[in-house]
Structure formats: C-alpha cells, structure tokens
Amino acid sequence: MLMSTRTKEIIQIIILEHGYITMKKIADKMKISERTVYRNMNEISDVLAEYDLTLETVSKKGVKIVGSGKNREELKLYLEAEVYTQVVEPKERRNRILFELIHSENYIKAEALAIDLKTSLPTIRNDLKKISELCESYQIELVQKKGEGIYLKGHQKERDCLLVNILRETIEIERLLSWMDGNTESFHPFLLDIEEKYGYADMIKRCHKSLQNLNMDFEEAGYYMEDGSYLEFVILTALMIRRNQMGKSKKEINQLDENISKEEKQLTKRAIQYLKREFMIDFKDYDHKELCHMIHILSMPTLSKELTAQTYELRGKVRKFIEHVEEEMGIYLSQDQKLMDGLVAHMDKALKRIRSGMSISNPIIREIEKDYKELFQIIKRSARLVFSEDYFPEDEIGYLVLYFAVSLDNITKKTFRILVVCSSGMGSSKMLASRLEREIPEIYVRKIVSLIGLGKEDLSDYDLILSTIPLYLDQEMYLKVSPLLNPQELALVKEKIRRHKHKTLRRIEERGKDAERWEKMNGMLALARLNQFTQQAMKIIENFTILSFSKDASEEDVVDKIGEICKNCGFELVREQNEINQGKSMESYFVIPATKVSYFEYFSKDVKEVMLMVCYFKGEEVYDWNSEEMIKSMVVMVYPEEVNDLEREIINNITDLIIEDSNMIDLIEKGDKDGICQSLSFQFMEYIKHIM
C-alpha cells in the first residue's frame, strides 16, 4: 500500500486519539494549515479502507477512526514499521531522490531507488531527466554511468544550496523552526535522516541557538530577515561550518558586491562573534565574504529606511513594472506608496538572488496561482518584459503577486457594506453588529432593520445581508446567523468578504480572455472584426424598442406583442415550445433579485440576429406571472440558437450591464428609452477600450 508521508503522519495522530480530533488540532500538531489537512482526507479514507476502517466526521467535533480494535492495531503496527516514507507524489519523490544524491559520495543505482521508493524503473528515469534540468541551475551535473549508477558532480557549496532549497520546499517553516528549537514531535523523514543518518542536526540547532540574538542586531541596523530567509541563513551557515570541518571549503575569494552596505558588513561581524562563541573556531577571509554575501542576499532594509542612490535606477524600473501591471488590469495603483516601497525593497533582494544563482522556495505558490490566476499571469508577463535581462522563476512571481494582492485589498477596505435584519429586538441586533465590526475591521454595518423594514430597503446598496431569521431572499444574497455569531458563521462571513474583494480580479480574468481572442488575430482581421462588432452593436441600439402595456395586460397580451415584433423581423415566436412559463424557456426567465425587473431570453435557429426590447407597464407594479413578485418592466433578449464570438460578446455585455448595474435597472424600471440606449453605448465603448 502506498501513501504520502503527510498522510501517514495524519493517520498516526488520529489513531492515537481516543475520541474525535478537530482539523485545527491536527494542523497545529503538524505545523501545517487546515486546508492542507483537508486535502489528504480522500487518501486517508483509501488507506483506512484497506483495513476495513472508516473515517467518521461530525460537525464541530472533528474526525475519528471507526472499526474493530484488531484492525486498528494492525494499522498501527504497519505505520510504526521502519519504512518511514512511502512516496506517491512526483515532486515528493524527486525531492527524495535529490536528498539521497546530495548526501551520497558514491554512485547510486536507479534500480535501488525504484525499490526504496516503491515505483518503476521508467518512472525513476523520467524523474532523473527533470532532476538533471534542475541541477544545471545550481551548476551541478547529474552524471549517469552505465553499470555504476547516478551521481551528483559539483562543489559541496552548490550541493548545500540545493539541499536548503529542497528543505524549504518540502518542510513547512513552522515545523522546521520547531525542530531547530528542539521539538522532537516535529517529525519529517528528511529531518530524521539529518538527525540519525547524516549527523549534522546538532550543528544546525547550535547555529540557530547562537544566531537568534542577531535578530536584535538586525532591528538596530534598520534591517530584517523574514522567517524563511532566517532559516536559510542558519542552515547555510551550519553547512558552511560543516564543509570547513570536512575540508571542502570553496576558497576562491570573490570581490564583495559594491552595493553591500556598511550595516551589512557590521551585521556579518556580529554573526561571526556569535558563531565563534558557540563553536570555538576561526573564520577565514572567504568565510567572512560568504556570510556577508548571505546577509546581503537574504536580509532587507526596513521600509522606513531611506533608499540609497543605488536603488534609484531600480525604483524607475519598478515604476514601469507597476504601470505595466495597472495598464493590463485597468486599475490605478501608482499612488500606492507602500506598494512601491515594498516592491523596491523586495526586488532589490530578488534580483540579487536571481543573479547569484540562489533560488527561493514559495511554500504557497499553488494557492497563489489558484486564487490569483489572471493576476499571476499579468505579473509574470510584466516582470519578464520590464526585467528582460533577468529570469523570474514562478516562486518569485508568487511573492510579487502578494504585494499587488495587498494593494488591491487596501483599495477595497471599508467597502463591504452590511445590512443586519433582526426580529428579536434592537439589543440583539446591536450585539451582532458590534461583534461583526470587532471581528472584521474592513466591514461596516450600514443599517439595522426589522423584517418589516427590509421591504423598504434598496438591497443593491449592500454587499451582504445578515439575518437572525429566515428571509424570502435568494440564499446567495444573505446569511442566516445567530445574534452571538458563532465561529462557523464568522468563517462564512469572512469567506463572503474574500469573494467580494476578488471581484476585481474576476473581472480582470474575464476581460483578459476576451482580449486574448482579439490578440490572436492579425491587425487587418482585428480591425475588420472590430468594425463588425461596432456595426452589430449600433444595429441593436437603433432597433431597440420599448413596448408599453397597461397594468391590466395579461401574459398573452405581452407574448402576442413580442410575437408581432418577431414576425416583422422574419420569424415566428413558437409559444408551444418556448412559452414564458413552461418548458425550456423557464431556464431563460427569471426576476432579477432585489429589482422590479424580469428577464426573458428566447433563442431559435430561425432568429437571424440579436434583438433587445423592454416591456414597460407604464410605471405600475404588476404581478409577475411565474414568481408572483411585483415587477415594473420585463427585458426581452432574442438571439440565434447558434451565435458567433462577436454576437456572444455583445450578448454578454448587455446581460452584464442589465443584471449588475443599478443605474441601468433604474432606467429599465422607468421605461427610459434614451437613457437605456445611452447606457448601452457607453458599455460597448468601454468594452472596446479594454480590448484595445
């Protein structure tokens, strides 16, 4: 049976519990996120099924393993066996292979790796191709010798840099730091091997102990190291001392970067003082230079520290970078001074890392790519355009994305508007409002109303409605919560806010897809298509009509009138198959939430072009024949059954404007033909500006 290392650890934690254990408790024990624990649940269930055990989940209590005591004991014995790692994920497997090769002084046979990792020989050979490509970036050669096996050829210093990158990529920062602090529960196969097989764990822990005081020196000098960079510094320093003891020092003395500051040189001296006190050894000139280089690469000046003259040119490039990003996004960010200062400080170090051949691991790169999909691609293109002489790996791009994500968050701060609905008195409503504003600073409760008062509110003025009682609204529009707002409800509210903040990013992504279609065309074809788009858009606006009805008009009156318009355009409205309140057309008919407007779509192979009209009930509210809600107008969209890209873009623009724009809804409710035509014109012009 195969399972990942993490799955094995989670099962071990759960099986030792006598009762239920929460995901949070598991995550805390392993020093990982709850999301990471959840990702392993399917694999855990598969493993348990092999022993006729199941994973029982109970809300608010957690999970526990259910089954016979005999089967539980068999599973525990299997997990406690000396097979520490059973690798199933490709990246985990390749890191395991690299870890073994880095520590080996001799050739290792591929067949032996296949047996140890419980995989096939072709899989190992395929892994070796990818490993070889990675090694090249570290100036290491993967040597494959027939009859002998495989071996890493390169200086020990480069091998150590590769090792640090693997540790950073494989082990969470919290777990690695906990292990350095002497916590024996911070189990990981690599750490176990460093402890028992390779014997330099004590050196790393002693370096950590001696260099902890350096943090205060950094603060006094106006510098700081992020947690991940600090861990790299400690491990690289320990490995440098180990190389010296093994007689494998890289003694070439290179000139220090001229941009190294006097503060960085002073910090190097302090680090050497701490290390000398701990290890009682002398440091050579090349050791001084190596430590100084590491501090220069891995530390940053605090944002309040005045930027030096050497960063003036970089600031200009960063400004161009921001301008390029905002041009693609359509959002103005240049006035965000924190974004500028943060990027300058980060880029300064990132470029030094890239140019010195050091790589950085981003442990949340996959989450960043998923949550900021289009923004990630925009920043990747912009970085490689502005900094064309330097190659930014995706892990570095991920960190740049976070700077822009923070800036976008600042743009949306205090814009999440809450309406609280409560029937049990103003005291409980105030309690709920107070809890919300205390727990989530970026929101503000705009109003508190009773259930009766809800009907008088313009719900488009709010981003979310919270109610202590069930409402007749669509579930997407509101959340039912208790006045005390329990943790689960608070989590739901925060998730709603997260989605709200990323509306801008979703719009960027949709616009990016539209623009991509245009970019794939050549210039002449793009102009021709643009001309077609403009002509079709103009035709829809010119043919747009308002059909007026009295409040006593029946459904049949409305459908007959629409049918008459359709007949004049050369096709029949087939009511038997597409009646508004029957059959398939119900899928294309609805009342737009929180408005007095309904929306009806009709499509058929007989329709030749897109048509738009509004049925207006002369300012009177009438009962909608399907939902029995009160409406003032009905939008009718008619289009061919099969539409081309241009027609689809036009339809999407119209529906987006009608459903999302409160001003457009107001014009439709009033039956304002000129206003509707004007809004449509502006919508089409904005779309053309974006794709150009």
C-alpha positions, 0 to 999 in steps of 0.5 A: 500500500502506498501513501504520502508521508503527510498522510501517514503522519495524519493517520498516526495522530488520529489513531492515537486519539481516543475520541474525535480530533478537530482539523485545527488540532491536527494542523497545529500538531503538524505545523501545517494549515487546515486546508492542507489537512483537508486535502489528504482526507480522500487518501486517508479514507483509501488507506483506512479502507484497506483495513476495513476502517472508516473515517467518521466526521461530525460537525464541530467535533472533528474526525475519528477512526471507526472499526474493530480494535484488531484492525486498528492495531494492525494499522498501527503496527504497519505505520510504526514499521521502519519504512518511514516514507512511502512516496506517491507524489512526483515532486515528493519523490524527486525531492527524495531522490535529490536528498539521497544524491546530495548526501551520497559520495558514491554512485547510486543505482536507479534500480535501488531507488525504484525499490526504496521508493516503491515505483518503476524503473521508467518512472525513476528515469523520467524523474532523473531527466527533470532532476538533471534540468534542475541541477544545471541551475545550481551548476551541478551535473547529474552524471549517469554511468552505465553499470555504476549508477547516478551521481551528483558532480559539483562543489559541496557549496552548490550541493548545500544550496540545493539541499536548503532549497529542497528543505524549504520546499518540502518542510513547512517553516513552522515545523522546521523552526520547531525542530531547530528549537528542539521539538522532537514531535516535529517529525519529517523523514528528511529531518530524521535522516539529518538527525540519525543518518547524516549527523549534522542536526546538532550543528544546525540547532547550535547555529540557530541557538547562537544566531537568534540574538542577531535578530536584535542586531538586525532591528538596530541596523534598520534591517530584517530577515523574514522567517524563511530567509532566517532559516536559510541563513542558519542552515547555510551557515551550519553547512558552511561550518560543516564543509570547513570541518570536512575540508571542502571549503570553496576558497576562491575569494570573490570581490564583495558586491559594491552595493553591500552596505556598511550595516551589512558588513557590521551585521556579518561581524556580529554573526561571526562573534556569535558563531565563534562563541558557540563553536570555538573556531576561526573564520577565514577571509572567504568565510567572512565574504560568504556570510556577508554575501548571505546577509546581503542576499537574504536580509532587507532594509526596513521600509522606513529606511531611506533608499540609497542612490543605488536603488534609484535606477531600480525604483524607475524600473519598478515604476514601469513594472507597476504601470505595466501591471495597472495598464493590463488590469485597468486599475490605478495603483501608482499612488500606492506608496507602500506598494512601491516601497515594498516592491523596491525593497523586495526586488532589490533582494530578488534580483540579487538572488536571481543573479547569484544563482540562489533560488527561493522556495514559495511554500504557497505558490499553488494557492497563489496561482489558484486564487490569483490566476489572471493576476499571476499571469499579468505579473509574470508577463510584466516582470519578464518584459520590464526585467528582460535581462533577468529570469523570474522563476514562478516562486518569485512571481508568487511573492510579487503577486502578494504585494499587488494582492495587498494593494488591491485589498487596501483599495477595497477596505471599508467597502463591504457594506452590511445590512443586519435584519433582526426580529428579536429586538434592537439589543440583539441586533446591536450585539451582532453588529458590534461583534461583526465590526470587532471581528472584521475591521474592513466591514461596516454595518450600514443599517439595522432593520426589522423584517418589516423594514427590509421591504423598504430597503434598496438591497443593491446598496449592500454587499451582504445581508445578515439575518437572525431569521429566515428571509424570502431572499435568494440564499446567495444574497444573505446569511442566516446567523445567530445574534452571538455569531458563532465561529462557523458563521464568522468563517462564512462571513469572512469567506463572503468578504474574500469573494467580494474583494476578488471581484476585481480580479474576476473581472480582470480574468474575464476581460483578459480572455476576451482580449486574448481572442482579439490578440490572436488575430492579425491587425487587418482581421482585428480591425475588420472584426472590430468594425463588425462588432461596432456595426452589430452593436449600433444595429441593436441600439437603433432597433431597440424598442420599448413596448408599453402595456397597461397594468391590466395586460395579461401574459398573452397580451405581452407574448402576442406583442413580442410575437408581432415584433418577431414576425416583422423581423422574419420569424415566428415566436413558437409559444408551444415550445418556448412559452414564458412559463413552461418548458425550456424557456423557464431556464431563460426567465427569471426576476432579477433579485432585489429589482422590479425587473424580469428577464426573458431570453428566447433563442431559435435557429430561425432568429437571424440576429440579436434583438433587445426590447423592454416591456414597460407597464407604464410605471405600475407594479404588476404581478409577475406571472411565474414568481408572483413578485411585483415587477415594473418592466420585463427585458426581452433578449432574442438571439440565434440558437447558434451565435458567433464570438462577436454576437456572444460578446455583445450578448454578454455585455448587455446581460452584464450591464442589465443584471449588475448595474443599478443605474441601468435597472433604474432606467429599465424600471422607468421605461427610459428609452434614451437613457437605456440606449445611452447606457448601452453605448457607453458599455460597448465603448468601454468594452472596446477600450479594454480590448484595445 
